[in-house]
Amino acid sequence: MATVSVRISAEAHTALRQLAAEQRKSIGEVLNAAVAAYQREQIWQQAEAAYASLRADHEAWAEWQREINLFDSTAADGLDAFPYDLGTKGPDTNASTR
């Protein structure tokens, strides 16, 4: 894997060293995880901003809700319930032990 040098503050380097030591990882691994977390955060913030913008436009929001309702109706497969009672334990309730 190719590497590059990045200038960071002394405080950030100290924090990275401490995190790396606590997690028994390299500074690079901690930094890679931090970048990935930041990217995920940015994606969610962009999605939230897009939804806020959509909600602010009442006509567009109503259209979106109509479209969502259309997709929700496609999940109806005609089955009202399972043909058997799973109870609280799940499908292995009556399974024989081996």
C-alpha positions in Angstrom: 0.0 0.0 0.0 1.3 3.4 -0.9 1.8 5.9 1.9 2.0 9.7 2.0 2.9 12.2 4.7 0.4 14.6 6.1 1.0 17.6 8.4 -1.1 17.6 11.5 -0.9 19.6 14.7 1.1 18.3 17.6 -2.1 18.0 19.6 -3.7 15.8 16.9 -0.6 13.6 16.8 -0.6 13.2 20.5 -4.3 12.2 20.4 -3.6 9.8 17.6 -0.7 8.2 19.5 -2.9 7.8 22.6 -5.8 6.3 20.7 -3.5 3.9 18.8 -1.9 2.8 22.1 -5.3 2.3 23.8 -6.6 0.3 20.8 -3.3 -1.5 20.1 -3.4 -0.3 16.5 -1.1 1.7 14.4 -1.6 5.5 14.1 -2.4 4.8 10.4 -5.1 2.3 11.3 -6.7 4.8 13.7 -6.5 7.6 11.2 -8.0 5.4 8.5 -10.9 4.5 10.8 -11.4 8.2 11.6 -11.5 9.2 8.0 -14.0 6.4 7.2 -16.2 7.5 10.2 -16.0 11.1 9.0 -17.0 10.1 5.5 -20.1 8.2 6.9 -21.0 11.2 9.0 -20.8 13.5 5.9 -23.0 11.1 3.9 -25.7 11.1 6.7 -25.5 14.9 7.0 -26.0 15.3 3.3 -29.0 12.9 3.4 -30.5 14.7 6.3 -30.1 18.1 4.5 -31.7 16.6 1.4 -34.7 15.4 3.3 -35.0 18.7 5.1 -35.0 20.5 1.7 -37.6 18.0 0.4 -39.8 18.5 3.5 -39.6 22.3 3.1 -41.2 22.0 -0.3 -44.7 20.8 0.6 -45.7 19.8 -2.9 -42.5 17.8 -3.5 -42.9 16.2 0.0 -46.5 15.2 -0.8 -45.3 13.7 -4.1 -42.5 11.8 -2.3 -45.0 10.4 0.2 -47.3 9.2 -2.6 -44.4 7.5 -4.3 -43.4 5.8 -1.0 -46.9 4.6 -0.5 -46.8 3.0 -4.0 -43.7 1.1 -3.1 -45.1 0.1 0.3 -48.0 -1.5 -1.4 -45.7 -3.7 -3.6 -44.6 -5.6 -0.4 -48.1 -7.2 -0.1 -47.6 -10.8 -1.1 -51.1 -11.9 -0.1 -49.9 -13.7 3.0 -51.6 -12.5 6.1 -49.4 -14.3 8.6 -47.0 -17.3 8.9 -48.8 -20.6 8.6 -47.4 -21.5 12.0 -46.9 -19.9 15.4 -43.3 -19.0 16.1 -44.0 -18.1 19.6 -41.2 -16.2 21.3 -38.4 -18.6 20.6 -38.2 -18.4 16.8 -38.3 -21.1 14.1 -36.1 -23.6 16.1 -38.7 -24.1 18.8 -39.6 -27.6 17.7 -36.3 -28.5 16.2 -34.8 -31.7 17.6 -31.5 -31.5 19.3 -28.5 -33.4 17.8 
